[in-house]
Amino acid sequence: GAKVTDIAYEYGYQSIEGFSRAFREWSGFLPSEVAKNKIQKSFPKFTFFIDVKGGISMEFKIEKKEKFNIVGVSKRVPIQFEGENNAIIELAQSITRQQRDEMHRLADLYPHQVLNVSYDFDDGFLEEKGYLTHMIGFATTKKNTFDDLEQISIEESLWAIFPNQGPFPATLQETHAKIYSEWLPSSDYEVADLPGISFTKYNNSSENVYSEIWMPIKGKN
């Protein structure tokens, strides 16, 4: 009967999303599902039990980036934490050869390849409900001069950058979940109000793919 927000902060979580992810991993349900459907999970009484468990070590670096632009194409897509998002696949497939050529002509910043950018989340994000705006594009210092491309500006910020390698998209999504459930609660940072960015270096196999997640951050109050 308690509010999810109150429980999350009472037990040390720095964000509702981190608590929701951890709760779902433990119980198989989102907190909202438990509240709505009165789901409960019980365990036999323990006579003696010791569980020593630590988080998985995460490689990351903190980097300050000057203001830059992203040019590309965007679409409102359903919020989805796991598996391939068909709406994003459809967006990628809709990009014309002309648009690709124009994006490459503008691209002049690392990683010099396709970025996936997510922003304008609906309120149901923490419960995997609603929509977000997803842009596929390139980072640039230039201004967009093409009518068939869109542009967003990313203000100067600190970024936590998480490299990861493994099966795609599972490894990328698992890393993203661990950022919220493990890294953020134990760090001195919180998420800044800027788009989240990732990119993937595709190869001939989806079993060992390199990706990076860029999370905009600021110091905790």
N, C-alpha and C positions, 0 to 999 in steps of 0.2 A: 503493500500500500504506500510505501514511501516514494518520493520523487526520484527519478533516475539521477537527476543532477545532484541532489543531496547525497545520495549513496556514493556516486563517483568521487566527489570531493572528500567525503568523510573517510574513504579508504585510500586516499593519496593520489588519485588520478588527476592529471593536469588538464585533461580534456574529456568531454563526454564521448567523443569518438574512440579514444583509447580504451575507456572502460567498456564501451559497447563491443568492441572487437574482442577484448579479453574475455568478457562474459560469454560471448558466442562461442569462442574456442573452448571454454570450460564446459558450458551447458548444452551447446548446440542450438540455443535460441537467443534472439535479441532481447534486451530488457523490455522493449515495448511489447513483444509477443507474450512474455511472461505476464506483464501487467494486464494486457487485454484478455488473454485466454486463461488466466489463472493457472499457468503451467508451473509445476513444481518438480524438483529433482532431489531425490533423497538417497542417502547412502547408509549401508549397515553401520552400526556403531563400531568404532575402532577400539580394540583393546590396547594396541600398541602400534604406533605408526610414526616413522620419521621420513620426511621427504626433503632432501636438500637439492634445490634446483636453482640454477643461475640462468640469466639471459644469454642469448647467443651473441658473441662478439660481433660488432658491426663496424665496418670500415667507413670512415667519413672524413670530410674536410670542411672547414668553414672558409668561405671565400666572399669577399666584397665585390659586387659587380656594379659598374656604372650603369646609368640609364641606357636602355637599348630598346629596339623595336622588334616585333615579330610580325612577319607578313605571311599570309597564307589564306586558307579557307576555313570556315567554321560552321558549326551546326549544333542545335540543341539535341542532346542525346540522353538516354536514361542513365541514371547513376547505377553503376554495377561494379562490385568489388572483386568478383572472381570471374574467370573465363574470358573469352573474347567477346567484346562488345560489338554486336552486329551493326549497330548504327554508326560506330566509328569506322568499321570496315567499309561500309557503304560510302561514307564521306571520303575515305581514301580513294576508293574506286571511281569516285565522281570527278577527281582532279584531272583536268585535261592536259595534254602535252604542252599546250601554250602556257597554262598556268605553272606547270613544273619548270619550264624554261625561264619564265619571268621570276619565279622564286629563286632559282639558282643564280640569276643575274644580280639579284639584290643581296644574296647571302654573303656576308663578309666577317662573320664572327664564329668562334668555336660553338658547336662542334662541326660546323659547315655541312650539316645534314639535317634531315627532317626532325623537327621537335613536335612533341605532343603536349598541348597546353590546355589546362582545365581551369575554368573560372565561372563566376556567377552561379554558384550552387543554390538549388532550392533548399528550403528549410529542412526537408526530409533526408538530407545527406547522411546524417549519422545513423539512420535506420535503413539506409540503402533504398530510399524512396525519392521520387521526383526526378528532376533533370539538371544538367549542367551544360555550359557551353564548352565545346571542345574544338580547339583550333589545331590544324595541321599546317606547319609552316617552317620558316627559317629565321634565325636570329640575324639582325642587321643593324648597322648604324645609319643606314640610308632611309629616306622616306619613300613610301610606296607611291609609284606614279602610274600604276596599272588599274584600270577600272574593274577588272575581274578578280582582284585580290583585296583582302581586308588587312588592316593593320591595327595592332594594339601596342601601346607603349608600356614598358616595364620600368618602374621607378628604381632609382638606386637603392640597393638593399644588401643585407647579408644573406647568404645562402648556405644551407647545409647540403652538401653534395654526397650522395651515397652511390658508389659503384657496386654493381652486382653482376654475377655471371652464372648462367645455368639454363634450365629449360624455360622457354618462353611460351606464354606470359606468366607462368606460375611463380618463377623466381622474382620477377619484377613486382608482382602483386604481394607476395609474401614479405618482401623487403619493405614495401610501402606500409603494410600492416604493422610490422615490427617497429617502424619509425614512430607510429602513434602509440603503440602499446608498451614499448620498452624504452626507446631512445628519448622521446620528448619528456616523459614523466621524470626521467633521471637527469635531464640536462638543465642548463641554465637558460633555456630558450623556449619561446612559444611561437606558433605560426603567425607570420605577418599577413596582412590583408592584401596579398598579391597572388597572381595565378601560380599554380603548381606546374612544373615542367619536367618532362622526361624525354629521353631519346634512347633508341635501340640501334645497335650496329647489326643489321641482319646479315646472315650468311646462308650457306646452302643447307644448314641444319638448324632446327629449332631446339635442339637438345643442349646446346652450349652457347648461349647468346649473351653478349655484353650489353648492359644497359646502365644508365645513370638516372637517378632521381634528384631533381633540384627542388629543395623546399625553402621558400622564403621565411626567414626567421627574424625575431627581435628578442632582446633581453626581457626576461620576466620582470614584471613590476614588483 
